[in-house]
Amino acid sequence: MAMVKIDRETIEQISKLVRISFSDEECEQYSKQLASIVSYVDQLESVAAKDVEPLSQLCGLKNVMREDEVTNTEMTDELLANAPMRQDGYLKVKVVK
């Protein structure tokens, strides 16, 4: 399969979209890399996967939901004793702006 050509103009358009300027060397490097990626995707499109069901999970894991429960309150005082800042039985944190 022939390698797709990604020209400098395409790289410059991508550069504008992502708002990153590329040097001449980077343009050349990314041109080759993107062409390689596009060629690989073209190969994947040629695979006969018409009868293959979509797959979203490989190992059968499921999301397990449970109610939040307080299970161990005996260590609260010990934990708070190690906190650098605390107030009224809670951890105190700096304001995030």
Summary of the structure (lengths in Angstrom):
residues: 97
radius of gyration: 27.0
end to end distance: 53.4
largest distance: 69.2
contacts: 140
relative contact order: 0.10
helix: 41%
strand: 4%
